[in-house]
Amino acid sequence: MKGLFSLAVVALLSLSGGVSAQGAPDRSPHKTRFVAVGPHIRLEVLDWGGKGPPIIFLTGLGDTAHTFDDFAPKFTGAHHVLGITRRGFGGSSRPAPTPDTYSADRLGDDVLAVLAALKLDRPILVGHSIAGEELSSVASRHPEKIAGLVYLDAAYPYAFYNGKEGDLVLDTNDLRRSLERGLNRPTLSEYRAHLRTLMAHDLPQLSRDAQIMLNRVEGQPDMPIYPRGANQIGDAVLLGEQKYTSIHNVPMLAVFAQPPACEPYCGRADAKAKKIWVTKQIDFVAATNPKARIVRLPYADHLIFRSNEADVEREIKSFIGNLPN
């Protein structure tokens, strides 16, 4: 997915148009298989071959595994390299779009199902953009099943939620779930307590989130928030985001575009606000994951494995080379 400056607005980023290889000639040397992960649900899995410890590439929202056609083969010299197209996109099955069928943990379970079906022993997961939520979902629940995590401009709030800063999408999701639970309170006293919690915590947090988001979009040229024909499955993925805070017992590399590419509008208020927001997020990830390797690539594009291909390849190979046996 293309890195619009509106990475600050998760919905805009996620629906900003694809840069995947769909529709382009497929020149990459791989085999395609389809792996069942649930009743009537199969995922498209690309296998670029190679021998050695497995690496699995996971894509940004709206892309397919083909987005790694040029990058993934760089690792086949020492690894068995695969890529997964998440449910709802490309050749994978498309269950009805609801927050439950596209929740972060549900998508993480899909990755685990592929590992089990293909008998992949403790792979390294490499995720771009919103795939960070799948990495965090798997690692927070089943750290024993993976050898390492690589976040490619992917360690944003959907992967690591900073409660101090909040996040408009994640906190709105929590508020929606909280309101739904409130309707099922069995007694009036419990319902009153629920409402007090909403007023004391949830609504003030949402107000702070809205102000932060306003700062990040203030001064942007006017545009439709959702392009015509916006993808309902993409919306379901956003509504299914969950909160993860830190990863334990799994080696981790996080590569950020920081400061992010902003030409020709670097002087605008929204670009400056975005730079501050990204810096705070990186600082939070580093503080809550002190053993992680954090790499900042100045003025890289959100598609960081293309804009800074050699840098990202070097960092991943160095990270893998230092993993415990």
Helices and strands as residue ranges (DSSP letters): G 5-8, H 10-14, E 31-38, E 41-49, E 54-58, G 65-68, G 72-75, E 80-85, H 104-117, E 124-128, H 131-141, G 143-145, E 148-152, H 168-182, H 188-197, I 198-202, H 203-217, H 232-239, E 252-257, H 269-288, E 293-297, H 304-307, H 309-321
